[in-house]
């Protein structure tokens, strides 16, 4: 089992920045990939960014050049630095972890990000 706890959401004006954090606990040795997803009202959950154990990263086209995913292995924490935020970035952001082998997905409780125009 893996537990994920996010923090760092909030309200920001367009053009502003926020940094999200997600701490993992439990069977962290089993995690292969970690990442961030988001879900806006009335829309499906979508991938924002992922990072692998080898520090390979992947981003949605809509956030490339604005968002940066990183991790601190000593703190079992990943971060999402979000710059140049737009109103369309408004969503609940979920931390995700995928385990080696079974590919089981674990999710955090979500943190609200609201960008005002």
Secondary structure as UniProt FT lines:
FT   STRAND          2..7
FT   STRAND          10..13
FT   TURN            14..15
FT   STRAND          18..26
FT   HELIX           28..30
FT   STRAND          31..39
FT   TURN            41..42
FT   STRAND          46..52
FT   TURN            53..54
FT   STRAND          57..59
FT   TURN            61..66
FT   STRAND          67..72
FT   HELIX           73..75
FT   STRAND          77..82
FT   HELIX           87..89
FT   STRAND          91..99
FT   TURN            100..102
FT   STRAND          105..107
FT   STRAND          111..116
//
